[in-house]
Amino acid sequence: MGQYTSQVVSEIGANEALRIRSMELLIDLILKDFPKLNFKEFTEYFEEKKAQADKVKNTLKASLIKSLNRRKLREFVENFPSYDGIDVPKIIAWLGRNKIKQFVLQFSRDVDAKDFKKDEDGNWRIINPRPGSRLTKSDIIVDFIHKGIDYSVNGTSAEEFTKLLKLRKPFPWVRIYRKTNSKIEMYGALRMPPPSIKVTLWDMDLCLLKIHTGGHTRQKIQTLSKQVTEAYVYLMDLMIHRGYPVGVVTFSDAMVAQAAQNPFGGEKLVRPLVFHALRRHWMLMDRTMKLEDAIKKAKEFVHEKLFVKAAFPDYRNRFDPEFKKNPMPNSKEWHISQIAVEYKKASGKSLGNDEVILFDDGRTNIEEALKADVVAVQVDDETGFTVKDWEEAMDLAWEKYLGIEEEEE
């Protein structure tokens, strides 16, 4: 939950007035869901710092005070105690800002108040999320920020709310509050790929894995699998359950591992790594699941349904006779083409580059993939694969599928 909370608090407020109001909004919404939570410690600190900021004219010092406010709120929210046995930080999603066209308008030109419903507290909730929209039925629209003006949504009439939905030039920002009852529900609310996408692929090092193995290792895979990112494991669980084909394309190479006298590299590293990560995840999600059942489920997926292509171009071009005449490109081009061959064997259907999503930390790999019409997103090598990367890929894939062109601001 820390990743979400940090994103929420970092995005709070475009200026001092909005930042203060944002914090107050967030606290009010959280207290509505969790009335027994004690905010006294933070609110006292917040009021003290707010008063200091009001007195200080020096811009740098004032900004530092505001930064402390955000940091304190982040720490406070992330360290909430359990509430009735529930770990609160895991079930509060976000009050974040995104351009409204990315949430609603980009996916429908006729969206209006009929797609929402005002609840008894005066909040407008989505009831008809359009295909590709980030909005879900658990979302509350908090406010719009347009040309520096904050338009509150709570209590507005249908006519007033529709006018806000139609704001343009520039598109406004919309802030959403989402509460879910568990981490799996939070991930489950995320969009899945559009029908145009047939396979979703991840790189291994610094992507689905938070660290870099060098492509081969002696370390116990079960231990190494604890470094697989949370977002990858949760989304893999959902995609497996919902029947979306997935795979791994990596420069990790069994031939290189053998030359280095390391036991694990290439597929001999990737498949056990994913196996242990999923087996552990499934047992944590279902405490009644027996070890042998989790092992069987993970093995069946990893060996029968997970597409894997693992080869290091530089090594293969120098030492593998197969690539003497036709060198392997220093990108994921060859890997994706081989996944396409395996996909056709498994499904009887062809796989075009424009039907693939690729997550990779390598800039060259992403640039070459984009040139080949792959939906490609570069992952931050400091964090590995995150929900932010997933949302970016879904934006790109759904825009492409719906034929949406970028509008001028």
Stockholm file with secondary structure:
# STOCKHOLM 1.0

chainA/1-409         MGQYTSQVVSEIGANEALRIRSMELLIDLILKDFPKLNFKEFTEYFEEKKAQADKVKNTLKASLIKSLNRRKLREFVENFPSYDGIDVPKIIAWLGRNKIKQFVLQFSRDVDAKDFKKDEDGNWRIINPRPGSRLTKSDIIVDFIHKGIDYSVNGTSAEEFTKLLKLRKPFPWVRIYRKTNSKIEMYGALRMPPPSIKVTLWDMDLCLLKIHTGGHTRQKIQTLSKQVTEAYVYLMDLMIHRGYPVGVVTFSDAMVAQAAQNPFGGEKLVRPLVFHALRRHWMLMDRTMKLEDAIKKAKEFVHEKLFVKAAFPDYRNRFDPEFKKNPMPNSKEWHISQIAVEYKKASGKSLGNDEVILFDDGRTNIEEALKADVVAVQVDDETGFTVKDWEEAMDLAWEKYLGIEEEEE
#=GR chainA/1-409 SS CHHHHHHHHHTCCSSHHHHHHHHHHHHHHHHHHCTTCCCHHHHHHHHHHHHHHHHCCCHHHHHHHHHHHHHHHHHHHHTCCEETTEEHHHHEEEEEEEEHHHHTGGGCSSCCGGGEEECTTSCEEESSCCTTCSCCTTEEEEEEEETTEEEECTTCCHHHHHHHHTCCSSCCEEEEEEECSSHHHHHHTSCCCCTTCCEEEECTBTTTBSSCCTTEECSCHHHHGGGBCHHHHHHHHHHHHHTCCEEEEESCCHHHHHHTTCSEETHHHHHHHHHHHHHHHHHHHCTTCCHHHHHHHHHHHHHHTCEEEECCHHHHHHHCGGGSSSCCCSSSHHHHHHHHHHHHHHHSCCCCGGGEEEEESCHHHHHHHHHTTCEEEECCTTTCSCHHHHHHHHHHHHHHHHTCCCCCC
#=GC SS_cons         CHHHHHHHHHTCCSSHHHHHHHHHHHHHHHHHHCTTCCCHHHHHHHHHHHHHHHHCCCHHHHHHHHHHHHHHHHHHHHTCCEETTEEHHHHEEEEEEEEHHHHTGGGCSSCCGGGEEECTTSCEEESSCCTTCSCCTTEEEEEEEETTEEEECTTCCHHHHHHHHTCCSSCCEEEEEEECSSHHHHHHTSCCCCTTCCEEEECTBTTTBSSCCTTEECSCHHHHGGGBCHHHHHHHHHHHHHTCCEEEEESCCHHHHHHTTCSEETHHHHHHHHHHHHHHHHHHHCTTCCHHHHHHHHHHHHHHTCEEEECCHHHHHHHCGGGSSSCCCSSSHHHHHHHHHHHHHHHSCCCCGGGEEEEESCHHHHHHHHHTTCEEEECCTTTCSCHHHHHHHHHHHHHHHHTCCCCCC
//
